[in-house]
Amino acid sequence: MNLISDALAQTAAPAAQGQPLMPLLMVGVFFVVFYFLLFRPQQKRAKEHQNLVSKLASGDEVVTSGGVLGKVAEVGDTFVTLEVADGVRIKVQKVQITQLMPKGTLKSA
């Protein structure tokens, strides 16, 4: 029994803690950096894309996410009719339009 009490008496005292708020501060800094590097640019691109889609009009030349180049023939609520060649029309979702091209791009392509 004497050995056990001696062993308990020899245990080291708990280490002194430096600054208890430092880990919380580091986590906060991590989230701020994460916000500015990932979330904010993504939200900005989404807003720009929403503006592009909402301003589509007949005659605009656009590129879809699949790489199809065409001229907007009709604009609906969720779909856009693209004329990709003379007399060839396809319907695509508005959200698939990724880029607005300058006028005349379709003829030069």
MARLOGU-233966 format. One record per residue (C-alpha): residue in one letter; x, y, z. Coordinates in steps of 0.2 Angstrom, whole numbers, plus 5000, padded with zeros to 4 digits. Layout:
<atoms>
AXYZ ...
</atoms>
This chain:
<atoms>
M500050005000 N501550115003 L502050104985 I500450164978 S500350314989 D502150354984 A501750334966 L500250454967 A501350584976 Q502650584962 T501450624948 A501850794940 A500750944943 P499650994928 A500451104915 A500051284916 Q498951344902 G499651494892 Q498251584885 P496551494884 L495851614871 M497251574858 P496451424850 L494751504849 L495651654840 M496551544828 V494851454823 G494051624821 V495451684809 F495351514800 F493451544796 V493751724791 V495151674779 F494051534773 Y492551654770 F493551774760 L494451644749 L493051524745 F491251584750 R491351764744 P492051734727 Q490851594724 Q489351714729 K490051844717 R490151724703 A488351664706 K487751844707 E488551884690 H487851724682 Q486151764688 N486251944681 L486851864664 V485351744664 S484051874668 K484651994654 L484551864640 A483651924625 S483351864607 G484751894596 D486151874609 E487551754605 V487951634619 V488951484624 T488251344635 S489151244648 G489251104636 G490151214623 V488751244611 L488851414602 G487151484597 K486051634594 V484551654606 A482951634597 E481651634611 V481851664630 G480651574642 D480551564660 T481651414662 F482251374644 V483051464630 T482951414612 L484551424603 E484851424584 V486451334582 A486351334563 D485151384549 G483551304554 V484251204568 R483551254585 I483851174602 K483151204619 V484251224634 Q484051274652 K484351454656 V485651404669 Q486651314657 I487151474648 T488851524654 Q489451664643 L488851804632 M489851824616 P490051974605 K488851994590 G489551914575 T490451774584 L489251644577 K489651684559 S491551694561 A491551524570 
</atoms>
